Amino acid sequence: KLDNHGVATLDGELYFKAIGSIVKNGMKSSMLQNNKIILFDDESKGEIKPLLLIDNNDVNASHAAAVGKVDDNQIFYLCSRGISETNAKKMIALGYLTPVLEYINDEIVKEEISNEIAKI
């Protein structure tokens, strides 16, 4: 299983090229790619190119890709509760990206990513 999560903001661009491979002798193998990018402004861009390289027909393989703007209703709801738009976007990004941190064992890398998330 391959999960990619990304956020683009401040006119940023994010590109995922996700490649999964099942070799010829990989019978009964399973592969799932999930790719998601959230855009936090109208100028930011995201693109996902999932690629499955499969050399055996007796497998279960699939991919999913989604790029979209953050839901304005979520931001509106948080703002209606007294949270600024900037903090609302930060909360949404944290909720989206923080679960990914549990899969990172290197504490230095984890801290660097946390610091980048905090900049949103």
PyMOL commands that set and color helices and strands:
alter all, ss='L'
color gray80, all
select helices_A, chain A and resi 72-80+85-101+107-118
alter helices_A, ss='H'
color red, helices_A
select strands_A, chain A and resi 2-8+13-22+30-39+45-54+60-69
alter strands_A, ss='S'
color yellow, strands_A
deselect
rebuild
show_as cartoon
